Amino acid sequence: MGTTVKMGRILVSENLTLDGVMQAPGSVDEDTSGGFRRGGWAVPYFDAMMAEPAKAGMSQGGGAFLFGRRTYEQFATVWPDRPDDDPFANVLNQGQKYVASRTLEEPLPWRNSTLLRGDAEDTVPQLKERVEQDLVILGSGQLVQALMQRGLIDEVRLLIHPLTLGSGRRLFPEAGAEATFRLVDTKTTGTGVVIATYEPSEPPAPQPA
């Protein structure tokens, strides 16, 4: 019998508003591109019930992460300076980080970071074939869209916050990837955040008339 080679899965974890905005959930100055001034919108909704799912979303890949350039550069200006007794900082700083970028150059500033040079549609499938641990994507909306176009996403966890912003960069923009998913888990926090986990699926069969 042949030996089954285990490939890494790609797991997406994203904070979203009800109208699909993912931009700058953590702080006012996290990402002001496009004139966005509503950063930090997720902070008031964080509670103890969200702490464990959030940490799991950051570490379920065995400490391995996959970033696009923009999110990597944002994280690299904040998390390396946090003390390692912060559980989120410890997971991020100690974990292996892969960065898909056509413009960054090595050496990368954040420890345990490896550059995937070139188009993510080409470099990420190669990465999946050579690693066994799962790869968690945080933020990195453009990267998520590119990988969805190629059918490379294995799980999507959306933390859907009960507010709308009306503007800001969205995870699923117009003319984005077409895909269908099945709901595999859902939780609701005390502040009204719905944590919904999806896996890719085939479109549902047409119902008889």
C-alpha positions, 0 to 999 in steps of 0.5 A: 500500500502507498503512503498517504502524504499529509498536506497542510490545510489553510484555515482563515480567521477573520473579524467582520462587520455585518456589512462585511468590512474587515479593515482595521478591527483592532485599533484606530491606526491599524489601517487607515488606507482609503481614508478609513477612520473607523479602526478599532470597531471590534474592540468593544465586543471582545469578551471572555467567551471570545478569548479561547476561540480567538486564541484557537484561531491563532494557534490551531495550525500548530503555530504556523501562519500565512500572511499577505504583505499588508497584514504582515507589515502591520502585525510586525510593527506591534506584536514583536514588542509585546511581552511573551506572557501575553498568550496571543503575542507568544503564539504569534512571535514563536510561531512560524510565519510565511509571507506571500509577497511580490515586493518584500525582500529578505531578511524579514524583520519579524523572527521566524518569518519566511518569504514566499516570493512571487504570486501566491497562487503559485507559491502557496500550493507548493507550501501546502505540499511540503508542510504538514501543519495547518496554516492560519491566515489572519486578515490578509484579505487580498491573499484570501481572495487569491487563494479562494480563486484557486480553491485553496481554502480549507476552512473559514472562521468568521467572527461577525460583529453586530454593527455596520460601517458603510465603508471600508475594505471588505473580505468578499468584494464585488467581482470576488471569488465564487464559492459555496460552503457548509456551516460546521459550527456556530457560537454566539458570544455575550456581546452578540458576536456570531462565530461561524465556521465554514468548510468548502462544499459543492453547491446544493442540489436543485430542489424538485418543483 
